[in-house]
């Protein structure tokens, strides 16, 4: 039987993503301004910062 070993998983699992969202929400609820800003940025699908054109950012 030919079995391949699975490579390193690059993307997080759904459980990890769910846990991360819960932690961000919890921190925002306790008054963490960075967590609140991150929550807003993620829900609006806008990055915190944009890379300059010289660094290869495409718009």
PDB file with one MODEL, atoms N, CA, C and O in Angstrom:
MODEL        1
ATOM      1  N   UNK A   1       0.836  -1.172   0.000  1.00  0.00           N
ATOM      2  CA  UNK A   1       0.000   0.000   0.000  1.00  0.00           C
ATOM      3  C   UNK A   1       0.887   1.243   0.000  1.00  0.00           C
ATOM      4  O   UNK A   1       1.792   1.373   0.824  1.00  0.00           O
ATOM      5  N   UNK A   2       0.621   2.135  -0.914  1.00  0.00           N
ATOM      6  CA  UNK A   2       1.406   3.366  -1.034  1.00  0.00           C
ATOM      7  C   UNK A   2       0.759   4.455  -0.184  1.00  0.00           C
ATOM      8  O   UNK A   2      -0.331   4.930  -0.504  1.00  0.00           O
ATOM      9  N   UNK A   3       1.424   4.848   0.889  1.00  0.00           N
ATOM     10  CA  UNK A   3       0.879   5.901   1.748  1.00  0.00           C
ATOM     11  C   UNK A   3       1.788   7.109   1.702  1.00  0.00           C
ATOM     12  O   UNK A   3       3.007   7.001   1.834  1.00  0.00           O
ATOM     13  N   UNK A   4       1.173   8.257   1.512  1.00  0.00           N
ATOM     14  CA  UNK A   4       1.921   9.504   1.522  1.00  0.00           C
ATOM     15  C   UNK A   4       1.768  10.143   2.896  1.00  0.00           C
ATOM     16  O   UNK A   4       0.705  10.087   3.514  1.00  0.00           O
ATOM     17  N   UNK A   5       2.844  10.744   3.350  1.00  0.00           N
ATOM     18  CA  UNK A   5       2.727  11.495   4.589  1.00  0.00           C
ATOM     19  C   UNK A   5       2.195  12.872   4.228  1.00  0.00           C
ATOM     20  O   UNK A   5       2.617  13.490   3.250  1.00  0.00           O
ATOM     21  N   UNK A   6       1.280  13.323   5.024  1.00  0.00           N
ATOM     22  CA  UNK A   6       0.664  14.611   4.763  1.00  0.00           C
ATOM     23  C   UNK A   6       1.616  15.726   5.163  1.00  0.00           C
ATOM     24  O   UNK A   6       2.278  15.647   6.199  1.00  0.00           O
ATOM     25  N   UNK A   7       1.683  16.762   4.342  1.00  0.00           N
ATOM     26  CA  UNK A   7       2.554  17.897   4.628  1.00  0.00           C
ATOM     27  C   UNK A   7       2.007  18.778   5.726  1.00  0.00           C
ATOM     28  O   UNK A   7       0.895  18.571   6.211  1.00  0.00           O
ATOM     29  N   UNK A   8       2.787  19.750   6.109  1.00  0.00           N
ATOM     30  CA  UNK A   8       2.403  20.698   7.152  1.00  0.00           C
ATOM     31  C   UNK A   8       1.170  21.475   6.711  1.00  0.00           C
ATOM     32  O   UNK A   8       1.122  21.991   5.595  1.00  0.00           O
ATOM     33  N   UNK A   9       0.181  21.559   7.580  1.00  0.00           N
ATOM     34  CA  UNK A   9      -1.037  22.295   7.263  1.00  0.00           C
ATOM     35  C   UNK A   9      -0.760  23.785   7.381  1.00  0.00           C
ATOM     36  O   UNK A   9      -0.308  24.259   8.423  1.00  0.00           O
ATOM     37  N   UNK A  10      -1.029  24.515   6.319  1.00  0.00           N
ATOM     38  CA  UNK A  10      -0.730  25.931   6.277  1.00  0.00           C
ATOM     39  C   UNK A  10      -1.867  26.753   6.874  1.00  0.00           C
ATOM     40  O   UNK A  10      -1.627  27.684   7.642  1.00  0.00           O
ATOM     41  N   UNK A  11      -3.082  26.414   6.527  1.00  0.00           N
ATOM     42  CA  UNK A  11      -4.238  27.176   6.998  1.00  0.00           C
ATOM     43  C   UNK A  11      -4.695  26.677   8.358  1.00  0.00           C
ATOM     44  O   UNK A  11      -4.565  25.493   8.669  1.00  0.00           O
ATOM     45  N   UNK A  12      -5.231  27.584   9.170  1.00  0.00           N
ATOM     46  CA  UNK A  12      -5.739  27.153  10.475  1.00  0.00           C
ATOM     47  C   UNK A  12      -7.035  26.355  10.322  1.00  0.00           C
ATOM     48  O   UNK A  12      -7.749  26.489   9.328  1.00  0.00           O
ATOM     49  N   UNK A  13      -7.319  25.535  11.310  1.00  0.00           N
ATOM     50  CA  UNK A  13      -8.557  24.758  11.285  1.00  0.00           C
ATOM     51  C   UNK A  13      -9.727  25.662  11.646  1.00  0.00           C
ATOM     52  O   UNK A  13      -9.527  26.763  12.159  1.00  0.00           O
ATOM     53  N   UNK A  14     -10.943  25.204  11.382  1.00  0.00           N
ATOM     54  CA  UNK A  14     -12.130  25.993  11.732  1.00  0.00           C
ATOM     55  C   UNK A  14     -12.201  26.231  13.231  1.00  0.00           C
ATOM     56  O   UNK A  14     -12.599  27.309  13.674  1.00  0.00           O
ATOM     57  N   UNK A  15     -11.819  25.235  14.006  1.00  0.00           N
ATOM     58  CA  UNK A  15     -11.832  25.381  15.462  1.00  0.00           C
ATOM     59  C   UNK A  15     -10.851  26.468  15.911  1.00  0.00           C
ATOM     60  O   UNK A  15     -11.161  27.244  16.816  1.00  0.00           O
ATOM     61  N   UNK A  16      -9.678  26.527  15.289  1.00  0.00           N
ATOM     62  CA  UNK A  16      -8.691  27.545  15.640  1.00  0.00           C
ATOM     63  C   UNK A  16      -9.201  28.942  15.283  1.00  0.00           C
ATOM     64  O   UNK A  16      -9.000  29.892  16.039  1.00  0.00           O
ATOM     65  N   UNK A  17      -9.851  29.060  14.147  1.00  0.00           N
ATOM     66  CA  UNK A  17     -10.395  30.356  13.727  1.00  0.00           C
ATOM     67  C   UNK A  17     -11.502  30.791  14.684  1.00  0.00           C
ATOM     68  O   UNK A  17     -11.559  31.952  15.091  1.00  0.00           O
ATOM     69  N   UNK A  18     -12.377  29.859  15.040  1.00  0.00           N
ATOM     70  CA  UNK A  18     -13.455  30.164  15.976  1.00  0.00           C
ATOM     71  C   UNK A  18     -12.907  30.612  17.318  1.00  0.00           C
ATOM     72  O   UNK A  18     -13.390  31.583  17.901  1.00  0.00           O
ATOM     73  N   UNK A  19     -11.904  29.910  17.806  1.00  0.00           N
ATOM     74  CA  UNK A  19     -11.281  30.269  19.083  1.00  0.00           C
ATOM     75  C   UNK A  19     -10.632  31.646  19.009  1.00  0.00           C
ATOM     76  O   UNK A  19     -10.732  32.432  19.951  1.00  0.00           O
ATOM     77  N   UNK A  20      -9.973  31.940  17.903  1.00  0.00           N
ATOM     78  CA  UNK A  20      -9.326  33.240  17.741  1.00  0.00           C
ATOM     79  C   UNK A  20     -10.357  34.370  17.751  1.00  0.00           C
ATOM     80  O   UNK A  20     -10.147  35.396  18.399  1.00  0.00           O
ATOM     81  N   UNK A  21     -11.470  34.184  17.035  1.00  0.00           N
ATOM     82  CA  UNK A  21     -12.528  35.193  17.030  1.00  0.00           C
ATOM     83  C   UNK A  21     -13.074  35.391  18.435  1.00  0.00           C
ATOM     84  O   UNK A  21     -13.314  36.529  18.840  1.00  0.00           O
ATOM     85  N   UNK A  22     -13.277  34.318  19.186  1.00  0.00           N
ATOM     86  CA  UNK A  22     -13.787  34.422  20.556  1.00  0.00           C
ATOM     87  C   UNK A  22     -12.827  35.203  21.445  1.00  0.00           C
ATOM     88  O   UNK A  22     -13.254  36.018  22.263  1.00  0.00           O
ATOM     89  N   UNK A  23     -11.541  34.956  21.285  1.00  0.00           N
ATOM     90  CA  UNK A  23     -10.540  35.664  22.090  1.00  0.00           C
ATOM     91  C   UNK A  23     -10.505  37.152  21.748  1.00  0.00           C
ATOM     92  O   UNK A  23     -10.375  37.990  22.639  1.00  0.00           O
ATOM     93  N   UNK A  24     -10.619  37.480  20.470  1.00  0.00           N
ATOM     94  CA  UNK A  24     -10.627  38.886  20.051  1.00  0.00           C
ATOM     95  C   UNK A  24     -11.869  39.579  20.605  1.00  0.00           C
ATOM     96  O   UNK A  24     -11.777  40.683  21.142  1.00  0.00           O
ATOM     97  N   UNK A  25     -13.026  38.939  20.477  1.00  0.00           N
ATOM     98  CA  UNK A  25     -14.269  39.524  20.996  1.00  0.00           C
ATOM     99  C   UNK A  25     -14.193  39.719  22.510  1.00  0.00           C
ATOM    100  O   UNK A  25     -14.613  40.750  23.037  1.00  0.00           O
ATOM    101  N   UNK A  26     -13.657  38.723  23.193  1.00  0.00           N
ATOM    102  CA  UNK A  26     -13.537  38.797  24.651  1.00  0.00           C
ATOM    103  C   UNK A  26     -12.629  39.951  25.066  1.00  0.00           C
ATOM    104  O   UNK A  26     -12.952  40.700  25.988  1.00  0.00           O
ATOM    105  N   UNK A  27     -11.504  40.092  24.392  1.00  0.00           N
ATOM    106  CA  UNK A  27     -10.581  41.180  24.707  1.00  0.00           C
ATOM    107  C   UNK A  27     -11.219  42.533  24.404  1.00  0.00           C
ATOM    108  O   UNK A  27     -11.052  43.481  25.172  1.00  0.00           O
ATOM    109  N   UNK A  28     -11.941  42.630  23.301  1.00  0.00           N
ATOM    110  CA  UNK A  28     -12.623  43.889  22.961  1.00  0.00           C
ATOM    111  C   UNK A  28     -13.686  44.215  24.005  1.00  0.00           C
ATOM    112  O   UNK A  28     -13.860  45.377  24.374  1.00  0.00           O
ATOM    113  N   UNK A  29     -14.391  43.203  24.477  1.00  0.00           N
ATOM    114  CA  UNK A  29     -15.428  43.404  25.496  1.00  0.00           C
ATOM    115  C   UNK A  29     -14.855  43.900  26.820  1.00  0.00           C
ATOM    116  O   UNK A  29     -15.539  44.592  27.574  1.00  0.00           O
ATOM    117  N   UNK A  30     -13.599  43.548  27.104  1.00  0.00           N
ATOM    118  CA  UNK A  30     -12.983  43.988  28.357  1.00  0.00           C
ATOM    119  C   UNK A  30     -12.305  45.347  28.222  1.00  0.00           C
ATOM    120  O   UNK A  30     -11.691  45.829  29.174  1.00  0.00           O
ATOM    121  N   UNK A  31     -12.412  45.972  27.044  1.00  0.00           N
ATOM    122  CA  UNK A  31     -11.886  47.324  26.862  1.00  0.00           C
ATOM    123  C   UNK A  31     -10.556  47.420  26.154  1.00  0.00           C
ATOM    124  O   UNK A  31      -9.974  48.504  26.102  1.00  0.00           O
ATOM    125  N   UNK A  32     -10.050  46.326  25.604  1.00  0.00           N
ATOM    126  CA  UNK A  32      -8.781  46.360  24.872  1.00  0.00           C
ATOM    127  C   UNK A  32      -9.007  47.085  23.540  1.00  0.00           C
ATOM    128  O   UNK A  32      -9.691  46.576  22.652  1.00  0.00           O
ATOM    129  N   UNK A  33      -8.416  48.288  23.415  1.00  0.00           N
ATOM    130  CA  UNK A  33      -8.636  49.092  22.216  1.00  0.00           C
ATOM    131  C   UNK A  33      -8.058  48.444  20.957  1.00  0.00           C
ATOM    132  O   UNK A  33      -8.649  48.539  19.881  1.00  0.00           O
ATOM    133  N   UNK A  34      -6.910  47.790  21.088  1.00  0.00           N
ATOM    134  CA  UNK A  34      -6.327  47.129  19.922  1.00  0.00           C
ATOM    135  C   UNK A  34      -7.214  45.988  19.440  1.00  0.00           C
ATOM    136  O   UNK A  34      -7.374  45.790  18.236  1.00  0.00           O
ATOM    137  N   UNK A  35      -7.788  45.241  20.370  1.00  0.00           N
ATOM    138  CA  UNK A  35      -8.682  44.152  19.995  1.00  0.00           C
ATOM    139  C   UNK A  35      -9.941  44.701  19.341  1.00  0.00           C
ATOM    140  O   UNK A  35     -10.443  44.125  18.375  1.00  0.00           O
ATOM    141  N   UNK A  36     -10.451  45.804  19.859  1.00  0.00           N
ATOM    142  CA  UNK A  36     -11.636  46.422  19.268  1.00  0.00           C
ATOM    143  C   UNK A  36     -11.342  46.907  17.855  1.00  0.00           C
ATOM    144  O   UNK A  36     -12.157  46.731  16.949  1.00  0.00           O
ATOM    145  N   UNK A  37     -10.175  47.519  17.669  1.00  0.00           N
ATOM    146  CA  UNK A  37      -9.791  47.988  16.335  1.00  0.00           C
ATOM    147  C   UNK A  37      -9.599  46.818  15.383  1.00  0.00           C
ATOM    148  O   UNK A  37      -9.998  46.881  14.220  1.00  0.00           O
ATOM    149  N   UNK A  38      -8.989  45.755  15.878  1.00  0.00           N
ATOM    150  CA  UNK A  38      -8.797  44.569  15.048  1.00  0.00           C
ATOM    151  C   UNK A  38     -10.140  43.979  14.647  1.00  0.00           C
ATOM    152  O   UNK A  38     -10.323  43.584  13.496  1.00  0.00           O
ATOM    153  N   UNK A  39     -11.065  43.914  15.565  1.00  0.00           N
ATOM    154  CA  UNK A  39     -12.393  43.375  15.288  1.00  0.00           C
ATOM    155  C   UNK A  39     -13.093  44.202  14.208  1.00  0.00           C
ATOM    156  O   UNK A  39     -13.692  43.646  13.287  1.00  0.00           O
ATOM    157  N   UNK A  40     -13.018  45.510  14.322  1.00  0.00           N
ATOM    158  CA  UNK A  40     -13.629  46.386  13.321  1.00  0.00           C
ATOM    159  C   UNK A  40     -12.961  46.173  11.962  1.00  0.00           C
ATOM    160  O   UNK A  40     -13.642  46.027  10.947  1.00  0.00           O
ATOM    161  N   UNK A  41     -11.636  46.155  11.947  1.00  0.00           N
ATOM    162  CA  UNK A  41     -10.912  45.995  10.687  1.00  0.00           C
ATOM    163  C   UNK A  41     -11.219  44.653  10.029  1.00  0.00           C
ATOM    164  O   UNK A  41     -11.387  44.581   8.812  1.00  0.00           O
ATOM    165  N   UNK A  42     -11.290  43.603  10.819  1.00  0.00           N
ATOM    166  CA  UNK A  42     -11.569  42.282  10.252  1.00  0.00           C
ATOM    167  C   UNK A  42     -12.996  42.174   9.738  1.00  0.00           C
ATOM    168  O   UNK A  42     -13.233  41.565   8.695  1.00  0.00           O
ATOM    169  N   UNK A  43     -13.944  42.754  10.454  1.00  0.00           N
ATOM    170  CA  UNK A  43     -15.334  42.651  10.010  1.00  0.00           C
ATOM    171  C   UNK A  43     -15.610  43.536   8.805  1.00  0.00           C
ATOM    172  O   UNK A  43     -16.515  43.252   8.020  1.00  0.00           O
ATOM    173  N   UNK A  44     -14.833  44.612   8.650  1.00  0.00           N
ATOM    174  CA  UNK A  44     -14.986  45.469   7.475  1.00  0.00           C
ATOM    175  C   UNK A  44     -14.102  45.006   6.321  1.00  0.00           C
ATOM    176  O   UNK A  44     -14.144  45.575   5.230  1.00  0.00           O
ATOM    177  N   UNK A  45     -13.308  43.976   6.568  1.00  0.00           N
ATOM    178  CA  UNK A  45     -12.416  43.406   5.560  1.00  0.00           C
ATOM    179  C   UNK A  45     -11.437  44.446   5.021  1.00  0.00           C
ATOM    180  O   UNK A  45     -11.154  44.498   3.824  1.00  0.00           O
ATOM    181  N   UNK A  46     -10.928  45.271   5.935  1.00  0.00           N
ATOM    182  CA  UNK A  46      -9.946  46.283   5.565  1.00  0.00           C
ATOM    183  C   UNK A  46      -8.660  46.017   6.339  1.00  0.00           C
ATOM    184  O   UNK A  46      -8.714  45.757   7.541  1.00  0.00           O
ATOM    185  N   UNK A  47      -7.520  46.076   5.685  1.00  0.00           N
ATOM    186  CA  UNK A  47      -6.252  45.865   6.391  1.00  0.00           C
ATOM    187  C   UNK A  47      -5.921  47.058   7.293  1.00  0.00           C
ATOM    188  O   UNK A  47      -6.398  48.172   7.077  1.00  0.00           O
ATOM    189  N   UNK A  48      -5.095  46.796   8.306  1.00  0.00           N
ATOM    190  CA  UNK A  48      -4.656  47.856   9.198  1.00  0.00           C
ATOM    191  C   UNK A  48      -3.749  48.837   8.485  1.00  0.00           C
ATOM    192  O   UNK A  48      -3.849  50.047   8.690  1.00  0.00           O
ATOM    193  N   UNK A  49      -2.870  48.325   7.654  1.00  0.00           N
ATOM    194  CA  UNK A  49      -1.944  49.190   6.958  1.00  0.00           C
ATOM    195  C   UNK A  49      -1.758  48.695   5.538  1.00  0.00           C
ATOM    196  O   UNK A  49      -1.973  47.523   5.232  1.00  0.00           O
ATOM    197  N   UNK A  50      -1.360  49.604   4.692  1.00  0.00           N
ATOM    198  CA  UNK A  50      -1.115  49.235   3.311  1.00  0.00           C
ATOM    199  C   UNK A  50       0.372  49.376   3.032  1.00  0.00           C
ATOM    200  O   UNK A  50       1.014  50.332   3.467  1.00  0.00           O
ATOM    201  N   UNK A  51       0.902  48.414   2.305  1.00  0.00           N
ATOM    202  CA  UNK A  51       2.308  48.458   1.957  1.00  0.00           C
ATOM    203  C   UNK A  51       2.532  49.462   0.834  1.00  0.00           C
ATOM    204  O   UNK A  51       1.695  49.578  -0.061  1.00  0.00           O
ATOM    205  N   UNK A  52       3.635  50.182   0.865  1.00  0.00           N
ATOM    206  CA  UNK A  52       3.958  51.099  -0.222  1.00  0.00           C
ATOM    207  C   UNK A  52       4.144  50.338  -1.531  1.00  0.00           C
ATOM    208  O   UNK A  52       4.491  49.157  -1.527  1.00  0.00           O
ATOM    209  N   UNK A  53       3.919  51.004  -2.618  1.00  0.00           N
ATOM    210  CA  UNK A  53       4.068  50.394  -3.944  1.00  0.00           C
ATOM    211  C   UNK A  53       5.457  49.788  -4.138  1.00  0.00           C
ATOM    212  O   UNK A  53       5.600  48.761  -4.801  1.00  0.00           O
ATOM    213  N   UNK A  54       6.471  50.416  -3.567  1.00  0.00           N
ATOM    214  CA  UNK A  54       7.839  49.948  -3.726  1.00  0.00           C
ATOM    215  C   UNK A  54       8.041  48.555  -3.144  1.00  0.00           C
ATOM    216  O   UNK A  54       8.955  47.837  -3.552  1.00  0.00           O
ATOM    217  N   UNK A  55       7.197  48.169  -2.194  1.00  0.00           N
ATOM    218  CA  UNK A  55       7.336  46.856  -1.573  1.00  0.00           C
ATOM    219  C   UNK A  55       6.504  45.791  -2.293  1.00  0.00           C
ATOM    220  O   UNK A  55       6.426  44.648  -1.842  1.00  0.00           O
ATOM    221  N   UNK A  56       5.898  46.165  -3.393  1.00  0.00           N
ATOM    222  CA  UNK A  56       5.193  45.170  -4.191  1.00  0.00           C
ATOM    223  C   UNK A  56       3.716  45.027  -3.866  1.00  0.00           C
ATOM    224  O   UNK A  56       3.107  44.027  -4.245  1.00  0.00           O
ATOM    225  N   UNK A  57       3.134  45.974  -3.192  1.00  0.00           N
ATOM    226  CA  UNK A  57       1.707  45.903  -2.892  1.00  0.00           C
ATOM    227  C   UNK A  57       0.917  46.212  -4.153  1.00  0.00           C
ATOM    228  O   UNK A  57       1.218  47.164  -4.873  1.00  0.00           O
ATOM    229  N   UNK A  58      -0.084  45.406  -4.405  1.00  0.00           N
ATOM    230  CA  UNK A  58      -0.952  45.673  -5.553  1.00  0.00           C
ATOM    231  C   UNK A  58      -2.321  46.114  -5.048  1.00  0.00           C
ATOM    232  O   UNK A  58      -2.803  45.630  -4.024  1.00  0.00           O
ATOM    233  N   UNK A  59      -2.922  47.012  -5.758  1.00  0.00           N
ATOM    234  CA  UNK A  59      -4.238  47.528  -5.327  1.00  0.00           C
ATOM    235  C   UNK A  59      -5.322  47.004  -6.191  1.00  0.00           C
ATOM    236  O   UNK A  59      -6.490  47.328  -5.980  1.00  0.00           O
TER     237      UNK A  59
ENDMDL
END
